């Protein structure tokens, strides 16, 4: 079913900054990348592509992405001070520009180092009116908008894992809105991206993490 249009699709989101794509959308990209990585990052290397690279600095795209990584909202008045806030929070940020291939002009790729020392790659695009789409998580091509709570499950590609995860969600009274499954190759690692009507609670997420074949679980709130 197509998403119902709202007045914000016409007049744009409530935000700080001159552009819904370069600022509001960029904040949401940073916020989604933060959530996918599991919280406050230690460092981030951010590669800007296309329009983000050529005009993003003038629109404050760099500040907006940093603000999202810090957990700020698109209407937070502290966005212009994002670099100083990052330094105060111990977040090291580096920017680069590159051609990322046949992707949306407003695309950024973030390589995040978490507080635990893990590295997570997130690529996403700001597609207009503050809307975004995550297209890559590590080596997995995905499609994630952040409009609904999402559960990411990395697992071995083996029979029964998808059914077991679905059963635990049902037992926890969590309704699945959509499910996408990606795998590196047959029998290797796979990624389930499950959009749900409600956030998956810690107890359900912990139970899923304990299933045979499951490598890791991340509950991502809507942003």
C-alpha positions as CSV (number, residue, x, y, z in Angstrom):
1,X,0.0,0.0,0.0
2,X,1.4,3.4,-0.9
3,X,2.2,5.8,1.9
4,X,-0.6,8.4,2.4
5,X,0.7,11.8,1.6
6,X,0.6,14.5,4.3
7,X,0.8,18.2,4.3
8,X,4.5,17.9,5.2
9,X,5.1,16.2,1.8
10,X,4.0,19.6,0.3
11,X,5.4,22.2,2.6
12,X,8.4,20.2,4.0
13,X,9.4,19.0,7.4
14,X,9.9,21.2,10.5
15,X,13.6,21.7,10.5
16,X,16.6,24.0,11.1
17,X,18.4,24.7,7.8
18,X,17.7,25.8,4.2
19,X,17.0,22.5,2.5
20,X,14.8,19.5,3.4
21,X,17.1,17.2,1.3
22,X,20.4,18.6,2.4
23,X,19.7,19.3,6.0
24,X,16.5,17.7,7.4
25,X,17.1,14.5,5.4
26,X,20.8,14.5,6.2
27,X,19.9,14.7,10.0
28,X,17.7,11.6,9.6
29,X,20.4,9.8,7.7
30,X,22.8,10.4,10.6
31,X,20.2,9.4,13.1
32,X,19.4,6.2,11.3
33,X,23.1,5.3,11.0
34,X,23.5,6.0,14.7
35,X,20.6,3.6,15.5
36,X,21.8,0.9,13.2
37,X,25.3,1.1,14.8
38,X,23.7,0.7,18.2
39,X,24.0,4.2,19.8
40,X,26.6,6.9,20.3
41,X,29.5,6.3,17.9
42,X,33.2,6.8,18.8
43,X,34.1,8.0,15.3
44,X,32.7,8.3,11.8
45,X,34.2,8.6,8.3
46,X,31.5,10.2,6.1
47,X,31.8,10.1,2.3
48,X,29.6,12.5,0.4
49,X,28.5,11.8,-3.2
50,X,27.0,13.9,-6.0
51,X,25.0,16.9,-4.9
52,X,25.9,16.2,-1.3
53,X,29.5,16.6,-2.2
54,X,29.2,19.6,-4.5
55,X,26.7,21.8,-2.6
56,X,26.3,20.1,0.7
57,X,28.7,22.3,2.7
58,X,26.8,25.4,1.7
59,X,23.5,23.8,2.8
60,X,25.0,22.5,6.1
61,X,24.8,18.9,5.1
62,X,28.0,18.1,7.0
63,X,26.6,19.7,10.2
64,X,23.3,17.9,9.7
65,X,24.8,14.4,9.4
66,X,26.9,15.1,12.5
67,X,23.8,16.3,14.4
68,X,22.0,13.1,13.5
69,X,24.9,11.0,14.7
70,X,24.7,12.9,18.0
71,X,21.0,12.0,18.2
72,X,19.6,15.5,17.5
73,X,16.3,16.0,15.7
74,X,15.9,18.0,12.4
75,X,14.4,21.0,14.3
76,X,17.1,21.1,17.0
77,X,18.5,24.6,17.2
78,X,21.9,23.3,18.1
79,X,22.5,21.8,14.6
80,X,24.8,24.8,13.5
81,X,27.0,23.9,16.5
82,X,27.2,20.2,15.6
83,X,31.0,20.2,15.2
84,X,31.6,21.7,18.6
85,X,29.0,19.3,20.1
86,X,30.8,16.4,18.5
87,X,34.1,17.4,20.0
88,X,32.5,17.9,23.4
89,X,31.0,14.3,23.2
90,X,34.3,12.8,22.0
91,X,32.9,12.0,18.5
92,X,35.7,12.2,15.9
93,X,34.3,12.9,12.4
94,X,36.1,12.9,9.1
95,X,34.6,13.9,5.7
96,X,35.6,12.8,2.2
97,X,34.1,13.2,-1.3
98,X,33.8,10.3,-3.9
99,X,31.7,9.0,-6.7
100,X,29.7,6.1,-5.1
101,X,28.4,4.9,-8.5
102,X,24.9,4.7,-9.8
103,X,23.1,6.1,-6.7
104,X,20.9,9.0,-5.8
105,X,22.7,12.4,-6.0
106,X,22.1,13.1,-2.3
107,X,23.9,10.1,-1.0
108,X,26.3,9.6,1.9
109,X,28.2,6.6,3.1
110,X,29.1,6.4,6.8
111,X,31.7,4.1,8.3
112,X,31.1,4.2,12.0
113,X,33.2,2.9,14.9
114,X,31.1,2.1,17.8
115,X,31.9,2.5,21.5
116,X,32.7,-1.2,21.5
117,X,35.2,-0.9,18.7
118,X,33.1,-2.5,16.0
119,X,32.8,-1.0,12.6
120,X,29.5,-0.6,10.7
121,X,29.0,0.8,7.2
122,X,25.8,2.5,6.4
123,X,24.9,4.1,3.0
124,X,21.8,6.1,2.5
125,X,20.1,8.8,0.4
126,X,18.0,11.8,1.1
127,X,15.2,11.6,-1.4
128,X,13.3,14.8,-0.8
129,X,10.9,16.4,1.8
130,X,13.1,15.0,4.6
131,X,12.5,11.4,3.5
132,X,15.5,9.0,3.4
133,X,16.4,5.5,2.3
134,X,19.1,3.3,3.6
135,X,20.5,1.2,0.8
136,X,23.5,-0.6,2.3
137,X,24.3,-2.0,5.7
138,X,27.8,-3.4,5.7
139,X,27.9,-5.8,2.7
140,X,24.1,-6.2,2.4
141,X,22.0,-4.1,0.0
142,X,18.8,-3.1,1.8
143,X,15.8,-0.8,1.6
144,X,15.1,0.9,4.9
145,X,13.2,4.2,5.3
146,X,13.1,4.6,9.1
147,X,9.4,5.4,9.0
148,X,8.7,2.3,11.1
149,X,10.5,0.5,14.0
150,X,12.9,-2.0,12.5
151,X,14.6,-5.2,13.7
152,X,17.8,-6.2,12.0
153,X,18.9,-9.8,12.5
154,X,22.2,-11.1,11.2
155,X,22.2,-14.9,11.0
156,X,23.5,-17.9,9.2
157,X,21.6,-18.8,6.1
158,X,20.0,-22.0,7.2
159,X,16.5,-23.5,7.4
160,X,14.2,-22.5,10.2
161,X,15.8,-19.2,11.3
162,X,13.3,-16.9,9.6
163,X,10.4,-19.0,11.0
164,X,11.9,-19.0,14.5
165,X,12.3,-15.2,14.5
166,X,8.8,-14.7,13.2
167,X,7.4,-17.0,16.0
168,X,9.2,-15.0,18.7
169,X,7.8,-11.8,17.3
170,X,4.3,-13.2,17.3
171,X,4.7,-14.5,20.8
172,X,5.7,-11.0,21.9
173,X,2.6,-9.6,20.2
174,X,4.8,-7.7,17.6
175,X,3.1,-7.4,14.2
176,X,5.4,-7.6,11.1
177,X,4.7,-4.8,8.6
178,X,7.4,-6.0,6.1
179,X,10.3,-8.4,5.9
180,X,13.3,-8.5,3.6
181,X,16.0,-11.2,3.7
182,X,19.4,-10.7,2.1
183,X,22.3,-13.2,2.0
184,X,25.9,-13.1,1.0
185,X,25.5,-16.5,-0.7
186,X,23.8,-19.8,0.0
187,X,24.8,-21.1,3.5
188,X,26.7,-17.9,4.4
189,X,25.7,-14.9,6.5
190,X,22.3,-13.4,5.9
191,X,20.4,-10.3,7.1
192,X,16.7,-10.0,8.0
193,X,15.3,-6.5,7.9
194,X,11.9,-6.6,9.6
195,X,9.7,-3.5,9.9
196,X,7.2,-3.7,12.7
197,X,4.2,-1.8,13.9
198,X,5.7,-1.4,17.4
199,X,9.2,-1.3,18.7
200,X,10.6,-4.7,19.6
201,X,11.2,-4.9,23.3
202,X,14.4,-5.9,25.0
203,X,13.0,-9.2,26.2
204,X,11.9,-10.3,22.7
205,X,15.1,-9.1,21.1
206,X,17.2,-11.0,23.7
207,X,15.2,-14.2,23.0
208,X,15.8,-13.8,19.3
209,X,19.5,-13.2,19.9
210,X,19.7,-16.5,21.7
211,X,18.3,-18.5,18.8
212,X,20.5,-21.0,17.0
213,X,22.1,-19.5,13.9
214,X,21.6,-15.9,15.0
215,X,24.8,-13.8,15.1
216,X,23.4,-10.5,16.1
217,X,20.3,-8.5,16.7
218,X,19.6,-4.7,16.5
219,X,16.3,-3.0,17.3
220,X,16.1,0.4,15.4
221,X,13.4,2.9,16.4
222,X,11.6,5.0,13.8
223,X,13.3,8.3,13.2
